[in-house]
Amino acid sequence: MSDTAEKAEALRQRVRAFIQTKVPAHYIERTRGGLGLGKQEQEHWHSLLDSEGWLVNHWPQEWGGPGWSPWERYVFDYETAVGNAPRILPFGVSMLAPVILKFGSQQQKERWLPRIRSGADWWCQGYSEPGAGSDLASLKTTAVRDGDHYVVNGQKTWTTLGQHANMMFCLVRTHASAKAQEGISFLLIDMDTPGIEVRPLYLLNGEHEVNEVFLQDVRVPVENLVGEENKGWDCAKYLLTYERTGIAGVGICISLFNRLRAVAAKAQRNGRPLIEDMLFRQKLARVWMDIANLKETNLRILMKAARDGVPGAESSILKILGTEIRQELFSLLRQAAGSRALTLYGAEAQDLDACPTELLTASENYFNHRKLSIFGGSNEVQKNILSKFVLGL
Ligand SMILES: Cc1cc2nc3c(=O)[nH]c(=O)nc-3n(C[C@H](O)[C@H](O)[C@H](O)COP(=O)(O)OP(=O)(O)OC[C@H]3O[C@@H](n4cnc5c(N)ncnc54)[C@H](O)[C@@H]3O)c2cc1C
């Protein structure tokens, strides 16, 4: 076995032991049911990972990264997902941090990176606006220079977990340039600044997961500008490739598939286990082949990223495949749950012990995960990116 493979194998064993001995059982149970953690639990989860040296696992070693190869990172993501450990919240650790590492000043690195790692700040992403989603470059929130501050006015929307955040990385218009992409800047905004109001939005499953953020005459110190003024589009695009690569979730797909298979083995249809139903078996086989393809593609793209330094436009392939497969798995899980998926809907379900979490949350997850093909750039838009930058059409 090569040195790299040996290291990855040793890590695999450490991660499995960690999940068995150190991760609280209810974190695993919630994740298995497709549910997130509360704010304090999420912070605790990050601190548990950090104490193993695994939280900022793709950062350079000088900033606390473990110096893993892409293969070790893959093993870590895979084992934590298959073991139903909670996910790492991406906003600070794997979305903002790469931008600061590439575009930030030394001062910004020293200030923000340790705070991301320690959990001192909870970050949210202020990109989308009511009139700027897929066409992000048409964003209208303005930042006007006033001495050593910018004065920000506008509205952001779909801000995930913004209700918990004390900081937001935000795209703002600093110049009414002829070309939309050229007048945008990347600002770090303290959510406690006067003039900011966060209002909840409720998703299809009734969850308060996203928000609207209103900004009125919000004063942001100029030192919170990352990169050059009017060059924020470079930061924005760079961040999005990381966001999309992270959405693929091979391990999550396999974990979901295992749950689905277990549920289908127990559920009865016409007096026989559902898993013996020919039509259902075909659907299972189909989705399993898709997962196998996703796994290979993910590895190929990871290896290329290891060579080139950053994930490229190919991250759009992972985004499309990973999200379509997860949506199909949630759909099949809901079918397998049958009529129980109709009656046991979220908070209405009282008797948690009487029913496995994956059935209890089958409908909730089905509805909630419609979001996967929309956020991080919709799947249709990813196809445009692929046709232009990969196929050269
Ligand atoms: C649950 C959830 C969480 C989110 N979290 C965040 C967050 O934390 N921060 C943040 O900034 N944003 C967030 N978003 C916003 C997300 O990035 C946008 O919803 C997404 O970019 C799509 O934009 P839109 O909703 O304005 O839809 P639109 O851009 O209006 O698109 C509507 C439809 O038209 C299609 N379409 C649009 N343009 C094209 C085109 N050129 N070619 C083909 N089809 C096209 C789209 O695919 C879509 O089906 C979140 C969204 C959701 C649903």
The ligand as a Gaussian input file, in Angstrom:
#p B3LYP/6-31G(d) Opt

LIG

0 1
 C      -33.146000      26.946000       0.940000
 C      -32.324000      27.989000       0.262000
 C      -31.231000      28.514000       0.911000
 C      -30.477000      29.518000       0.311000
 N      -29.442000      30.090000       1.019000
 C      -28.816000      31.173000       0.527000
 C      -27.857000      31.872000       1.316000
 O      -27.544000      31.501000       2.441000
 N      -27.317000      32.991000       0.798000
 C      -27.612000      33.452000      -0.454000
 O      -27.054000      34.464000      -0.858000
 N      -28.515000      32.812000      -1.223000
 C      -29.121000      31.687000      -0.758000
 N      -30.078000      31.033000      -1.522000
 C      -30.451000      31.611000      -2.800000
 C      -30.082000      30.774000      -4.015000
 O      -28.723000      30.882000      -4.322000
 C      -30.984000      31.259000      -5.155000
 O      -32.293000      30.862000      -4.829000
 C      -30.582000      30.686000      -6.494000
 O      -29.398000      31.266000      -6.933000
 C      -31.678000      30.882000      -7.560000
 O      -32.066000      32.214000      -7.625000
 P      -33.611000      32.649000      -7.531000
 O      -34.213000      31.973000      -6.361000
 O      -33.649000      34.129000      -7.578000
 O      -34.296000      32.040000      -8.816000
 P      -34.275000      32.632000     -10.301000
 O      -32.893000      33.090000     -10.616000
 O      -35.353000      33.633000     -10.425000
 O      -34.587000      31.363000     -11.165000
 C      -35.918000      30.867000     -11.324000
 C      -35.876000      29.651000     -12.246000
 O      -35.367000      30.037000     -13.538000
 C      -34.244000      29.237000     -13.896000
 N      -33.246000      30.085000     -14.591000
 C      -32.846000      31.317000     -14.224000
 N      -31.908000      31.774000     -15.083000
 C      -31.700000      30.792000     -15.997000
 C      -30.845000      30.667000     -17.147000
 N      -30.009000      31.649000     -17.499000
 N      -30.909000      29.514000     -17.850000
 C      -31.760000      28.494000     -17.496000
 N      -32.591000      28.581000     -16.432000
 C      -32.563000      29.709000     -15.687000
 C      -33.662000      28.744000     -12.570000
 O      -32.971000      27.531000     -12.750000
 C      -34.939000      28.544000     -11.743000
 O      -35.501000      27.298000     -12.046000
 C      -30.820000      29.987000      -0.976000
 C      -31.920000      29.443000      -1.642000
 C      -32.672000      28.449000      -1.044000
 C      -33.859000      27.909000      -1.781000

